[in-house]
């Protein structure tokens, strides 16, 4: 089995190529590993969303 590949895997310093940036809460079901990590910025607030594959829902943490 080959290791999965996703955008930015060889360039960890370039976060923008690894994380998906949105301006609203994600509602889709991710199909790849890289789609499970999302940054949401809206005005002055920012959140990091991670898809919970066991609960089949998005979880988030507020960033400062």
CHARMM-style PDB file with segment names, atoms N, HN, CA, C and O in Angstrom:
ATOM      1  N   UNK     1       0.845  -1.186   0.000  1.00  0.00      PROA
ATOM      2  CA  UNK     1       0.000   0.000   0.000  1.00  0.00      PROA
ATOM      3  C   UNK     1       0.884   1.242   0.000  1.00  0.00      PROA
ATOM      4  O   UNK     1       1.819   1.340   0.795  1.00  0.00      PROA
ATOM      5  N   UNK     2       0.595   2.181  -0.881  1.00  0.00      PROA
ATOM      6  HN  UNK     2      -0.164   2.101  -1.527  1.00  0.00      PROA
ATOM      7  CA  UNK     2       1.357   3.420  -0.971  1.00  0.00      PROA
ATOM      8  C   UNK     2       0.862   4.437   0.048  1.00  0.00      PROA
ATOM      9  O   UNK     2      -0.300   4.412   0.455  1.00  0.00      PROA
ATOM     10  N   UNK     3       1.757   5.330   0.455  1.00  0.00      PROA
ATOM     11  HN  UNK     3       2.701   5.350   0.124  1.00  0.00      PROA
ATOM     12  CA  UNK     3       1.352   6.412   1.348  1.00  0.00      PROA
ATOM     13  C   UNK     3       0.425   7.357   0.622  1.00  0.00      PROA
ATOM     14  O   UNK     3       0.634   7.628  -0.561  1.00  0.00      PROA
ATOM     15  N   UNK     4      -0.607   7.874   1.299  1.00  0.00      PROA
ATOM     16  HN  UNK     4      -0.777   7.653   2.259  1.00  0.00      PROA
ATOM     17  CA  UNK     4      -1.500   8.835   0.653  1.00  0.00      PROA
ATOM     18  C   UNK     4      -0.764  10.137   0.355  1.00  0.00      PROA
ATOM     19  O   UNK     4       0.164  10.511   1.072  1.00  0.00      PROA
ATOM     20  N   UNK     5      -1.176  10.814  -0.688  1.00  0.00      PROA
ATOM     21  HN  UNK     5      -1.931  10.510  -1.270  1.00  0.00      PROA
ATOM     22  CA  UNK     5      -0.592  12.110  -1.020  1.00  0.00      PROA
ATOM     23  C   UNK     5      -1.679  13.166  -0.962  1.00  0.00      PROA
ATOM     24  O   UNK     5      -2.847  12.881  -1.224  1.00  0.00      PROA
ATOM     25  N   UNK     6      -1.296  14.371  -0.623  1.00  0.00      PROA
ATOM     26  HN  UNK     6      -0.347  14.603  -0.410  1.00  0.00      PROA
ATOM     27  CA  UNK     6      -2.228  15.477  -0.562  1.00  0.00      PROA
ATOM     28  C   UNK     6      -1.457  16.768  -0.754  1.00  0.00      PROA
ATOM     29  O   UNK     6      -0.237  16.786  -0.584  1.00  0.00      PROA
ATOM     30  N   UNK     7      -2.142  17.855  -1.107  1.00  0.00      PROA
ATOM     31  HN  UNK     7      -3.133  17.840  -1.244  1.00  0.00      PROA
ATOM     32  CA  UNK     7      -1.453  19.101  -1.408  1.00  0.00      PROA
ATOM     33  C   UNK     7      -0.551  19.551  -0.270  1.00  0.00      PROA
ATOM     34  O   UNK     7      -0.952  19.540   0.893  1.00  0.00      PROA
ATOM     35  N   UNK     8       0.677  19.949  -0.615  1.00  0.00      PROA
ATOM     36  HN  UNK     8       1.003  19.957  -1.561  1.00  0.00      PROA
ATOM     37  CA  UNK     8       1.576  20.516   0.366  1.00  0.00      PROA
ATOM     38  C   UNK     8       2.297  19.514   1.239  1.00  0.00      PROA
ATOM     39  O   UNK     8       2.984  19.917   2.178  1.00  0.00      PROA
ATOM     40  N   UNK     9       2.169  18.216   0.968  1.00  0.00      PROA
ATOM     41  HN  UNK     9       1.611  17.890   0.205  1.00  0.00      PROA
ATOM     42  CA  UNK     9       2.781  17.247   1.875  1.00  0.00      PROA
ATOM     43  C   UNK     9       4.299  17.362   1.921  1.00  0.00      PROA
ATOM     44  O   UNK     9       4.911  16.978   2.918  1.00  0.00      PROA
ATOM     45  N   UNK    10       4.910  17.875   0.883  1.00  0.00      PROA
ATOM     46  HN  UNK    10       4.413  18.188   0.073  1.00  0.00      PROA
ATOM     47  CA  UNK    10       6.356  18.039   0.863  1.00  0.00      PROA
ATOM     48  C   UNK    10       6.787  19.437   1.273  1.00  0.00      PROA
ATOM     49  O   UNK    10       7.982  19.733   1.295  1.00  0.00      PROA
ATOM     50  N   UNK    11       5.847  20.288   1.593  1.00  0.00      PROA
ATOM     51  HN  UNK    11       4.876  20.048   1.575  1.00  0.00      PROA
ATOM     52  CA  UNK    11       6.139  21.678   1.927  1.00  0.00      PROA
ATOM     53  C   UNK    11       5.363  22.087   3.163  1.00  0.00      PROA
ATOM     54  O   UNK    11       4.466  22.924   3.072  1.00  0.00      PROA
ATOM     55  N   UNK    12       5.685  21.516   4.320  1.00  0.00      PROA
ATOM     56  HN  UNK    12       6.414  20.836   4.393  1.00  0.00      PROA
ATOM     57  CA  UNK    12       4.934  21.770   5.541  1.00  0.00      PROA
ATOM     58  C   UNK    12       5.010  23.222   5.975  1.00  0.00      PROA
ATOM     59  O   UNK    12       4.148  23.681   6.725  1.00  0.00      PROA
ATOM     60  N   UNK    13       6.012  23.951   5.527  1.00  0.00      PROA
ATOM     61  HN  UNK    13       6.711  23.578   4.917  1.00  0.00      PROA
ATOM     62  CA  UNK    13       6.112  25.360   5.904  1.00  0.00      PROA
ATOM     63  C   UNK    13       5.070  26.209   5.187  1.00  0.00      PROA
ATOM     64  O   UNK    13       4.717  27.292   5.654  1.00  0.00      PROA
ATOM     65  N   UNK    14       4.587  25.722   4.068  1.00  0.00      PROA
ATOM     66  HN  UNK    14       4.874  24.843   3.690  1.00  0.00      PROA
ATOM     67  CA  UNK    14       3.586  26.453   3.302  1.00  0.00      PROA
ATOM     68  C   UNK    14       2.193  25.962   3.697  1.00  0.00      PROA
ATOM     69  O   UNK    14       1.607  25.126   3.010  1.00  0.00      PROA
ATOM     70  N   UNK    15       1.669  26.484   4.804  1.00  0.00      PROA
ATOM     71  HN  UNK    15       2.146  27.164   5.363  1.00  0.00      PROA
ATOM     72  CA  UNK    15       0.389  26.033   5.343  1.00  0.00      PROA
ATOM     73  C   UNK    15      -0.744  26.261   4.346  1.00  0.00      PROA
ATOM     74  O   UNK    15      -1.676  25.459   4.293  1.00  0.00      PROA
ATOM     75  N   UNK    16      -0.690  27.323   3.563  1.00  0.00      PROA
ATOM     76  HN  UNK    16       0.067  27.975   3.607  1.00  0.00      PROA
ATOM     77  CA  UNK    16      -1.766  27.621   2.621  1.00  0.00      PROA
ATOM     78  C   UNK    16      -1.932  26.554   1.559  1.00  0.00      PROA
ATOM     79  O   UNK    16      -3.029  26.396   1.025  1.00  0.00      PROA
ATOM     80  N   UNK    17      -0.874  25.811   1.231  1.00  0.00      PROA
ATOM     81  HN  UNK    17       0.018  25.939   1.665  1.00  0.00      PROA
ATOM     82  CA  UNK    17      -1.025  24.749   0.235  1.00  0.00      PROA
ATOM     83  C   UNK    17      -1.585  23.475   0.856  1.00  0.00      PROA
ATOM     84  O   UNK    17      -2.038  22.583   0.140  1.00  0.00      PROA
ATOM     85  N   UNK    18      -1.556  23.385   2.183  1.00  0.00      PROA
ATOM     86  HN  UNK    18      -1.188  24.110   2.765  1.00  0.00      PROA
ATOM     87  CA  UNK    18      -2.050  22.190   2.861  1.00  0.00      PROA
ATOM     88  C   UNK    18      -3.487  22.345   3.347  1.00  0.00      PROA
ATOM     89  O   UNK    18      -4.294  21.429   3.189  1.00  0.00      PROA
ATOM     90  N   UNK    19      -3.815  23.494   3.937  1.00  0.00      PROA
ATOM     91  HN  UNK    19      -3.160  24.238   4.066  1.00  0.00      PROA
ATOM     92  CA  UNK    19      -5.142  23.717   4.497  1.00  0.00      PROA
ATOM     93  C   UNK    19      -6.079  24.361   3.486  1.00  0.00      PROA
ATOM     94  O   UNK    19      -5.669  25.201   2.685  1.00  0.00      PROA
ATOM     95  N   UNK    20      -7.326  23.960   3.534  1.00  0.00      PROA
ATOM     96  HN  UNK    20      -7.659  23.278   4.185  1.00  0.00      PROA
ATOM     97  CA  UNK    20      -8.360  24.576   2.728  1.00  0.00      PROA
ATOM     98  C   UNK    20      -8.877  25.779   3.505  1.00  0.00      PROA
ATOM     99  O   UNK    20      -9.201  25.661   4.686  1.00  0.00      PROA
ATOM    100  N   UNK    21      -8.955  26.924   2.856  1.00  0.00      PROA
ATOM    101  HN  UNK    21      -8.692  27.020   1.896  1.00  0.00      PROA
ATOM    102  CA  UNK    21      -9.450  28.139   3.508  1.00  0.00      PROA
ATOM    103  C   UNK    21     -10.848  28.451   3.011  1.00  0.00      PROA
ATOM    104  O   UNK    21     -11.072  28.558   1.805  1.00  0.00      PROA
ATOM    105  N   UNK    22     -11.797  28.598   3.937  1.00  0.00      PROA
ATOM    106  HN  UNK    22     -11.616  28.511   4.917  1.00  0.00      PROA
ATOM    107  CA  UNK    22     -13.181  28.917   3.607  1.00  0.00      PROA
ATOM    108  C   UNK    22     -13.614  30.150   4.375  1.00  0.00      PROA
ATOM    109  O   UNK    22     -12.920  30.592   5.291  1.00  0.00      PROA
ATOM    110  N   UNK    23     -14.758  30.707   4.008  1.00  0.00      PROA
ATOM    111  HN  UNK    23     -15.322  30.348   3.264  1.00  0.00      PROA
ATOM    112  CA  UNK    23     -15.308  31.835   4.770  1.00  0.00      PROA
ATOM    113  C   UNK    23     -16.616  31.470   5.453  1.00  0.00      PROA
ATOM    114  O   UNK    23     -17.288  32.339   6.009  1.00  0.00      PROA
ATOM    115  N   UNK    24     -16.989  30.175   5.418  1.00  0.00      PROA
ATOM    116  HN  UNK    24     -16.443  29.469   4.966  1.00  0.00      PROA
ATOM    117  CA  UNK    24     -18.175  29.703   6.129  1.00  0.00      PROA
ATOM    118  C   UNK    24     -17.929  28.282   6.630  1.00  0.00      PROA
ATOM    119  O   UNK    24     -16.972  27.626   6.218  1.00  0.00      PROA
ATOM    120  N   UNK    25     -18.782  27.823   7.504  1.00  0.00      PROA
ATOM    121  HN  UNK    25     -19.559  28.356   7.839  1.00  0.00      PROA
ATOM    122  CA  UNK    25     -18.642  26.497   8.118  1.00  0.00      PROA
ATOM    123  C   UNK    25     -18.718  25.410   7.043  1.00  0.00      PROA
ATOM    124  O   UNK    25     -19.605  25.455   6.191  1.00  0.00      PROA
ATOM    125  N   UNK    26     -17.802  24.433   7.069  1.00  0.00      PROA
ATOM    126  HN  UNK    26     -17.081  24.397   7.762  1.00  0.00      PROA
ATOM    127  CA  UNK    26     -17.864  23.359   6.083  1.00  0.00      PROA
ATOM    128  C   UNK    26     -19.088  22.467   6.314  1.00  0.00      PROA
ATOM    129  O   UNK    26     -19.419  22.134   7.452  1.00  0.00      PROA
ATOM    130  N   UNK    27     -19.745  22.093   5.234  1.00  0.00      PROA
ATOM    131  HN  UNK    27     -19.476  22.364   4.310  1.00  0.00      PROA
ATOM    132  CA  UNK    27     -20.924  21.218   5.329  1.00  0.00      PROA
ATOM    133  C   UNK    27     -20.766  19.954   4.496  1.00  0.00      PROA
ATOM    134  O   UNK    27     -21.631  19.079   4.521  1.00  0.00      PROA
ATOM    135  N   UNK    28     -19.683  19.857   3.771  1.00  0.00      PROA
ATOM    136  HN  UNK    28     -18.980  20.568   3.750  1.00  0.00      PROA
ATOM    137  CA  UNK    28     -19.477  18.699   2.910  1.00  0.00      PROA
ATOM    138  C   UNK    28     -18.882  17.531   3.701  1.00  0.00      PROA
ATOM    139  O   UNK    28     -18.382  17.715   4.811  1.00  0.00      PROA
ATOM    140  N   UNK    29     -18.939  16.334   3.123  1.00  0.00      PROA
ATOM    141  HN  UNK    29     -19.345  16.184   2.221  1.00  0.00      PROA
ATOM    142  CA  UNK    29     -18.304  15.159   3.708  1.00  0.00      PROA
ATOM    143  C   UNK    29     -16.975  14.976   2.974  1.00  0.00      PROA
ATOM    144  O   UNK    29     -16.969  14.749   1.765  1.00  0.00      PROA
ATOM    145  N   UNK    30     -15.847  15.071   3.692  1.00  0.00      PROA
ATOM    146  HN  UNK    30     -15.852  15.255   4.675  1.00  0.00      PROA
ATOM    147  CA  UNK    30     -14.551  14.971   3.037  1.00  0.00      PROA
ATOM    148  C   UNK    30     -14.308  13.600   2.428  1.00  0.00      PROA
ATOM    149  O   UNK    30     -14.707  12.577   2.986  1.00  0.00      PROA
ATOM    150  N   UNK    31     -13.649  13.594   1.279  1.00  0.00      PROA
ATOM    151  HN  UNK    31     -13.324  14.425   0.827  1.00  0.00      PROA
ATOM    152  CA  UNK    31     -13.334  12.339   0.596  1.00  0.00      PROA
ATOM    153  C   UNK    31     -11.847  12.011   0.667  1.00  0.00      PROA
ATOM    154  O   UNK    31     -11.451  10.882   0.380  1.00  0.00      PROA
ATOM    155  N   UNK    32     -11.021  12.983   1.046  1.00  0.00      PROA
ATOM    156  HN  UNK    32     -11.343  13.901   1.280  1.00  0.00      PROA
ATOM    157  CA  UNK    32      -9.583  12.753   1.184  1.00  0.00      PROA
ATOM    158  C   UNK    32      -9.116  13.267   2.542  1.00  0.00      PROA
ATOM    159  O   UNK    32      -9.831  14.007   3.219  1.00  0.00      PROA
ATOM    160  N   UNK    33      -7.927  12.871   2.924  1.00  0.00      PROA
ATOM    161  HN  UNK    33      -7.346  12.270   2.375  1.00  0.00      PROA
ATOM    162  CA  UNK    33      -7.377  13.297   4.207  1.00  0.00      PROA
ATOM    163  C   UNK    33      -7.223  14.810   4.247  1.00  0.00      PROA
ATOM    164  O   UNK    33      -7.560  15.439   5.250  1.00  0.00      PROA
ATOM    165  N   UNK    34      -6.724  15.396   3.179  1.00  0.00      PROA
ATOM    166  HN  UNK    34      -6.451  14.885   2.364  1.00  0.00      PROA
ATOM    167  CA  UNK    34      -6.492  16.839   3.190  1.00  0.00      PROA
ATOM    168  C   UNK    34      -7.789  17.636   3.300  1.00  0.00      PROA
ATOM    169  O   UNK    34      -7.771  18.765   3.790  1.00  0.00      PROA
ATOM    170  N   UNK    35      -8.909  17.078   2.856  1.00  0.00      PROA
ATOM    171  HN  UNK    35      -8.923  16.161   2.458  1.00  0.00      PROA
ATOM    172  CA  UNK    35     -10.193  17.772   2.965  1.00  0.00      PROA
ATOM    173  C   UNK    35     -10.745  17.763   4.392  1.00  0.00      PROA
ATOM    174  O   UNK    35     -11.728  18.449   4.672  1.00  0.00      PROA
ATOM    175  N   UNK    36     -10.130  16.995   5.299  1.00  0.00      PROA
ATOM    176  HN  UNK    36      -9.332  16.437   5.071  1.00  0.00      PROA
ATOM    177  CA  UNK    36     -10.599  16.899   6.675  1.00  0.00      PROA
ATOM    178  C   UNK    36     -10.101  18.035   7.555  1.00  0.00      PROA
ATOM    179  O   UNK    36     -10.517  18.147   8.708  1.00  0.00      PROA
ATOM    180  N   UNK    37      -9.222  18.878   7.035  1.00  0.00      PROA
ATOM    181  HN  UNK    37      -8.884  18.788   6.099  1.00  0.00      PROA
ATOM    182  CA  UNK    37      -8.661  20.002   7.783  1.00  0.00      PROA
ATOM    183  C   UNK    37      -8.993  21.294   7.068  1.00  0.00      PROA
ATOM    184  O   UNK    37      -8.586  21.495   5.924  1.00  0.00      PROA
ATOM    185  N   UNK    38      -9.734  22.179   7.737  1.00  0.00      PROA
ATOM    186  HN  UNK    38     -10.064  22.016   8.667  1.00  0.00      PROA
ATOM    187  CA  UNK    38     -10.215  23.405   7.110  1.00  0.00      PROA
ATOM    188  C   UNK    38      -9.995  24.590   8.042  1.00  0.00      PROA
ATOM    189  O   UNK    38     -10.237  24.497   9.246  1.00  0.00      PROA
ATOM    190  N   UNK    39      -9.541  25.689   7.485  1.00  0.00      PROA
ATOM    191  HN  UNK    39      -9.344  25.765   6.508  1.00  0.00      PROA
ATOM    192  CA  UNK    39      -9.439  26.953   8.205  1.00  0.00      PROA
ATOM    193  C   UNK    39     -10.605  27.824   7.753  1.00  0.00      PROA
ATOM    194  O   UNK    39     -10.847  27.962   6.554  1.00  0.00      PROA
ATOM    195  N   UNK    40     -11.324  28.408   8.697  1.00  0.00      PROA
ATOM    196  HN  UNK    40     -11.128  28.296   9.671  1.00  0.00      PROA
ATOM    197  CA  UNK    40     -12.439  29.290   8.365  1.00  0.00      PROA
ATOM    198  C   UNK    40     -12.153  30.654   8.984  1.00  0.00      PROA
ATOM    199  O   UNK    40     -11.985  30.778  10.197  1.00  0.00      PROA
ATOM    200  N   UNK    41     -12.100  31.665   8.137  1.00  0.00      PROA
ATOM    201  HN  UNK    41     -12.236  31.564   7.151  1.00  0.00      PROA
ATOM    202  CA  UNK    41     -11.929  33.037   8.615  1.00  0.00      PROA
ATOM    203  C   UNK    41     -13.136  33.838   8.177  1.00  0.00      PROA
ATOM    204  O   UNK    41     -13.553  33.790   7.020  1.00  0.00      PROA
ATOM    205  N   UNK    42     -13.683  34.570   9.119  1.00  0.00      PROA
ATOM    206  HN  UNK    42     -13.344  34.609  10.059  1.00  0.00      PROA
ATOM    207  CA  UNK    42     -14.869  35.377   8.842  1.00  0.00      PROA
ATOM    208  C   UNK    42     -14.739  36.657   9.651  1.00  0.00      PROA
ATOM    209  O   UNK    42     -14.928  36.665  10.867  1.00  0.00      PROA
ATOM    210  N   UNK    43     -14.415  37.731   8.959  1.00  0.00      PROA
ATOM    211  HN  UNK    43     -14.262  37.724   7.971  1.00  0.00      PROA
ATOM    212  CA  UNK    43     -14.180  38.980   9.673  1.00  0.00      PROA
ATOM    213  C   UNK    43     -12.935  38.875  10.518  1.00  0.00      PROA
ATOM    214  O   UNK    43     -11.864  38.560  10.000  1.00  0.00      PROA
ATOM    215  N   UNK    44     -13.050  39.130  11.808  1.00  0.00      PROA
ATOM    216  HN  UNK    44     -13.920  39.386  12.229  1.00  0.00      PROA
ATOM    217  CA  UNK    44     -11.911  39.065  12.705  1.00  0.00      PROA
ATOM    218  C   UNK    44     -11.752  37.753  13.423  1.00  0.00      PROA
ATOM    219  O   UNK    44     -10.819  37.592  14.210  1.00  0.00      PROA
ATOM    220  N   UNK    45     -12.643  36.800  13.174  1.00  0.00      PROA
ATOM    221  HN  UNK    45     -13.401  36.930  12.535  1.00  0.00      PROA
ATOM    222  CA  UNK    45     -12.550  35.512  13.865  1.00  0.00      PROA
ATOM    223  C   UNK    45     -11.995  34.430  12.950  1.00  0.00      PROA
ATOM    224  O   UNK    45     -12.141  34.488  11.729  1.00  0.00      PROA
ATOM    225  N   UNK    46     -11.353  33.438  13.571  1.00  0.00      PROA
ATOM    226  HN  UNK    46     -11.234  33.390  14.562  1.00  0.00      PROA
ATOM    227  CA  UNK    46     -10.794  32.316  12.820  1.00  0.00      PROA
ATOM    228  C   UNK    46     -11.033  31.029  13.599  1.00  0.00      PROA
ATOM    229  O   UNK    46     -10.938  31.004  14.826  1.00  0.00      PROA
ATOM    230  N   UNK    47     -11.342  29.967  12.873  1.00  0.00      PROA
ATOM    231  HN  UNK    47     -11.420  29.987  11.876  1.00  0.00      PROA
ATOM    232  CA  UNK    47     -11.559  28.653  13.470  1.00  0.00      PROA
ATOM    233  C   UNK    47     -10.861  27.598  12.626  1.00  0.00      PROA
ATOM    234  O   UNK    47     -10.748  27.728  11.407  1.00  0.00      PROA
ATOM    235  N   UNK    48     -10.397  26.555  13.297  1.00  0.00      PROA
ATOM    236  HN  UNK    48     -10.488  26.449  14.287  1.00  0.00      PROA
ATOM    237  CA  UNK    48      -9.826  25.401  12.612  1.00  0.00      PROA
ATOM    238  C   UNK    48     -10.834  24.259  12.756  1.00  0.00      PROA
ATOM    239  O   UNK    48     -11.196  23.879  13.869  1.00  0.00      PROA
ATOM    240  N   UNK    49     -11.278  23.725  11.636  1.00  0.00      PROA
ATOM    241  HN  UNK    49     -10.984  24.034  10.732  1.00  0.00      PROA
ATOM    242  CA  UNK    49     -12.238  22.617  11.637  1.00  0.00      PROA
ATOM    243  C   UNK    49     -11.533  21.321  11.264  1.00  0.00      PROA
ATOM    244  O   UNK    49     -10.699  21.288  10.358  1.00  0.00      PROA
ATOM    245  N   UNK    50     -11.879  20.260  11.974  1.00  0.00      PROA
ATOM    246  HN  UNK    50     -12.556  20.287  12.710  1.00  0.00      PROA
ATOM    247  CA  UNK    50     -11.370  18.922  11.693  1.00  0.00      PROA
ATOM    248  C   UNK    50     -12.568  17.985  11.621  1.00  0.00      PROA
ATOM    249  O   UNK    50     -13.433  18.003  12.498  1.00  0.00      PROA
ATOM    250  N   UNK    51     -12.616  17.171  10.577  1.00  0.00      PROA
ATOM    251  HN  UNK    51     -11.914  17.156   9.865  1.00  0.00      PROA
ATOM    252  CA  UNK    51     -13.733  16.245  10.419  1.00  0.00      PROA
ATOM    253  C   UNK    51     -13.498  15.013  11.282  1.00  0.00      PROA
ATOM    254  O   UNK    51     -12.461  14.360  11.168  1.00  0.00      PROA
ATOM    255  N   UNK    52     -14.451  14.698  12.137  1.00  0.00      PROA
ATOM    256  HN  UNK    52     -15.293  15.228  12.229  1.00  0.00      PROA
ATOM    257  CA  UNK    52     -14.392  13.536  13.018  1.00  0.00      PROA
ATOM    258  C   UNK    52     -14.973  12.341  12.267  1.00  0.00      PROA
ATOM    259  O   UNK    52     -16.186  12.257  12.069  1.00  0.00      PROA
ATOM    260  N   UNK    53     -14.101  11.411  11.846  1.00  0.00      PROA
ATOM    261  HN  UNK    53     -13.117  11.479  12.006  1.00  0.00      PROA
ATOM    262  CA  UNK    53     -14.564  10.287  11.026  1.00  0.00      PROA
ATOM    263  C   UNK    53     -15.371   9.262  11.821  1.00  0.00      PROA
ATOM    264  O   UNK    53     -16.122   8.482  11.235  1.00  0.00      PROA
ATOM    265  N   UNK    54     -15.230   9.256  13.122  1.00  0.00      PROA
ATOM    266  HN  UNK    54     -14.621   9.890  13.598  1.00  0.00      PROA
ATOM    267  CA  UNK    54     -16.037   8.328  13.935  1.00  0.00      PROA
ATOM    268  C   UNK    54     -17.445   8.857  14.169  1.00  0.00      PROA
ATOM    269  O   UNK    54     -18.422   8.115  14.070  1.00  0.00      PROA
ATOM    270  N   UNK    55     -17.540  10.141  14.478  1.00  0.00      PROA
ATOM    271  HN  UNK    55     -16.746  10.744  14.558  1.00  0.00      PROA
ATOM    272  CA  UNK    55     -18.849  10.736  14.747  1.00  0.00      PROA
ATOM    273  C   UNK    55     -19.502  11.288  13.478  1.00  0.00      PROA
ATOM    274  O   UNK    55     -20.670  11.678  13.494  1.00  0.00      PROA
ATOM    275  N   UNK    56     -18.739  11.320  12.375  1.00  0.00      PROA
ATOM    276  HN  UNK    56     -17.790  11.003  12.362  1.00  0.00      PROA
ATOM    277  CA  UNK    56     -19.216  11.830  11.094  1.00  0.00      PROA
ATOM    278  C   UNK    56     -19.741  13.263  11.212  1.00  0.00      PROA
ATOM    279  O   UNK    56     -20.828  13.592  10.736  1.00  0.00      PROA
ATOM    280  N   UNK    57     -18.937  14.094  11.858  1.00  0.00      PROA
ATOM    281  HN  UNK    57     -18.055  13.826  12.244  1.00  0.00      PROA
ATOM    282  CA  UNK    57     -19.307  15.500  12.030  1.00  0.00      PROA
ATOM    283  C   UNK    57     -18.049  16.360  12.077  1.00  0.00      PROA
ATOM    284  O   UNK    57     -16.945  15.859  12.294  1.00  0.00      PROA
ATOM    285  N   UNK    58     -18.233  17.657  11.872  1.00  0.00      PROA
ATOM    286  HN  UNK    58     -19.129  18.064  11.696  1.00  0.00      PROA
ATOM    287  CA  UNK    58     -17.130  18.600  11.949  1.00  0.00      PROA
ATOM    288  C   UNK    58     -16.949  19.071  13.392  1.00  0.00      PROA
ATOM    289  O   UNK    58     -17.927  19.384  14.071  1.00  0.00      PROA
ATOM    290  N   UNK    59     -15.713  19.120  13.853  1.00  0.00      PROA
ATOM    291  HN  UNK    59     -14.919  18.866  13.301  1.00  0.00      PROA
ATOM    292  CA  UNK    59     -15.355  19.671  15.166  1.00  0.00      PROA
ATOM    293  C   UNK    59     -14.492  20.897  14.911  1.00  0.00      PROA
ATOM    294  O   UNK    59     -13.818  20.973  13.883  1.00  0.00      PROA
ATOM    295  N   UNK    60     -14.501  21.856  15.829  1.00  0.00      PROA
ATOM    296  HN  UNK    60     -15.048  21.794  16.664  1.00  0.00      PROA
ATOM    297  CA  UNK    60     -13.691  23.045  15.619  1.00  0.00      PROA
ATOM    298  C   UNK    60     -13.084  23.557  16.902  1.00  0.00      PROA
ATOM    299  O   UNK    60     -13.518  23.211  18.000  1.00  0.00      PROA
ATOM    300  N   UNK    61     -12.073  24.389  16.743  1.00  0.00      PROA
ATOM    301  HN  UNK    61     -11.721  24.670  15.850  1.00  0.00      PROA
ATOM    302  CA  UNK    61     -11.470  25.105  17.832  1.00  0.00      PROA
ATOM    303  C   UNK    61     -11.305  26.560  17.397  1.00  0.00      PROA
ATOM    304  O   UNK    61     -11.021  26.837  16.232  1.00  0.00      PROA
ATOM    305  N   UNK    62     -11.481  27.464  18.317  1.00  0.00      PROA
ATOM    306  HN  UNK    62     -11.712  27.238  19.264  1.00  0.00      PROA
ATOM    307  CA  UNK    62     -11.370  28.886  18.015  1.00  0.00      PROA
ATOM    308  C   UNK    62      -9.900  29.279  18.098  1.00  0.00      PROA
ATOM    309  O   UNK    62      -9.202  28.914  19.043  1.00  0.00      PROA
ATOM    310  N   UNK    63      -9.444  30.016  17.113  1.00  0.00      PROA
ATOM    311  HN  UNK    63     -10.011  30.313  16.345  1.00  0.00      PROA
ATOM    312  CA  UNK    63      -8.062  30.458  17.068  1.00  0.00      PROA
ATOM    313  C   UNK    63      -7.972  31.923  17.468  1.00  0.00      PROA
ATOM    314  O   UNK    63      -8.889  32.703  17.210  1.00  0.00      PROA
ATOM    315  N   UNK    64      -6.872  32.289  18.093  1.00  0.00      PROA
ATOM    316  HN  UNK    64      -6.128  31.655  18.302  1.00  0.00      PROA
ATOM    317  CA  UNK    64      -6.667  33.693  18.465  1.00  0.00      PROA
ATOM    318  C   UNK    64      -5.411  34.215  17.834  1.00  0.00      PROA
ATOM    319  OT1 UNK    64      -5.061  35.380  18.026  1.00  0.00      PROA
TER     320      UNK     64
END
